[in-house]
Amino acid sequence: MRKLALGAVVWCVMGAVAVAATPDPQLMVPIQKFIDSFNKGDAAGAAATHAADVVIIDEVSPYLWRGGQALQAWSADLDKDAKARGITDQVVTISAPTREEISGDHAYVVVPAVYAFKERGVAMRESAQFAFALRKGAGGWLIHGWTWTGPKPGPAKP
């Protein structure tokens, strides 16, 4: 009985610690600005959320971009792929983070995302996750890397 009571106390304390952990809303500032800028076609706004030397992994060939021009190269490759496949009306939406890890001025954030678009006029939808690596500098948090992962898109349900 004593072990059961001790176990219950430990469980309650651990639960309270987990509930007390509050996500840092500042982590989402560059992420949301990146998504908003992408949706508007604002390359400069998107670039402002990224560090000068960034790493990107995405499902569009060549799948990996890194360095000072990574975001611009990724954007050009995404546009090239979209034109080849007849993709228009691209919009990404994100939800609240499902995971945040912060260690000093470094952070890791995972957010669920949905990529909606039309492919040759057919409404498509892709549910995925973004994983971001961020670093805090004098001006706040910046994205130093991200990856997009999920299953292939399919027709959007009406």
Rosetta blueprint (number, residue, H / E / L):
1 M L
2 R H
3 K H
4 L H
5 A H
6 L H
7 G H
8 A H
9 V H
10 V H
11 W H
12 C H
13 V H
14 M H
15 G H
16 A H
17 V H
18 A H
19 V H
20 A H
21 A L
22 T L
23 P L
24 D L
25 P H
26 Q H
27 L H
28 M H
29 V H
30 P H
31 I H
32 Q H
33 K H
34 F H
35 I H
36 D H
37 S H
38 F H
39 N H
40 K H
41 G L
42 D L
43 A H
44 A H
45 G H
46 A H
47 A H
48 A L
49 T L
50 H E
51 A E
52 A E
53 D E
54 V E
55 V E
56 I E
57 I E
58 D L
59 E L
60 V L
61 S L
62 P L
63 Y L
64 L E
65 W E
66 R E
67 G E
68 G L
69 Q L
70 A H
71 L H
72 Q H
73 A H
74 W H
75 S H
76 A H
77 D H
78 L H
79 D H
80 K H
81 D H
82 A H
83 K H
84 A H
85 R H
86 G L
87 I E
88 T E
89 D E
90 Q E
91 V E
92 V E
93 T E
94 I E
95 S L
96 A L
97 P L
98 T L
99 R E
100 E E
101 E E
102 I E
103 S E
104 G L
105 D L
106 H E
107 A E
108 Y E
109 V E
110 V E
111 V E
112 P E
113 A E
114 V E
115 Y E
116 A E
117 F E
118 K E
119 E E
120 R L
121 G L
122 V E
123 A E
124 M E
125 R E
126 E E
127 S E
128 A E
129 Q E
130 F E
131 A E
132 F E
133 A E
134 L E
135 R E
136 K E
137 G E
138 A L
139 G L
140 G E
141 W E
142 L E
143 I E
144 H E
145 G E
146 W E
147 T E
148 W E
149 T E
150 G L
151 P L
152 K L
153 P L
154 G E
155 P E
156 A L
157 K L
158 P L
